[in-house]
Amino acid sequence: MPHDLIAAAYPFDSIEHTIVFLVIGGLIGWLASILMKTNGQMGLLANILVGVAGAYIGGWLGGVLGISVSGWVGAALLALGGAVLLIIVLRFLRVLK
């Protein structure tokens, strides 16, 4: 499954899973903001939102394009790609500069 990274942390059956889910989302969003040079404009909450949404976008787009990943590194790269794509869309909509 293309979004194994999120699927691994998604079952909110414990507070630990929720924290891991948010930390991974924050890290992915932070890395995407550094790559896109929007780090100064985005805070912790924005990084988490972009990272989590980017993981879903990357997973969906990977499935549509037939991109299959294995392991957490592949899933993280797919999530990072989705987060970068989300930042590009937000720039186009002039939400971010």
Secondary structure, DSSP 8 states (H G I E B T S, - for coil): -TTHHHHHH---SSHHHHHHHHHHHHHHHHHHHHHTT-TTT--HHHHHHHHHHHHHHHHHHHHHHT----HHHHHHHHHHHHHHHHHHHHHHTTS--
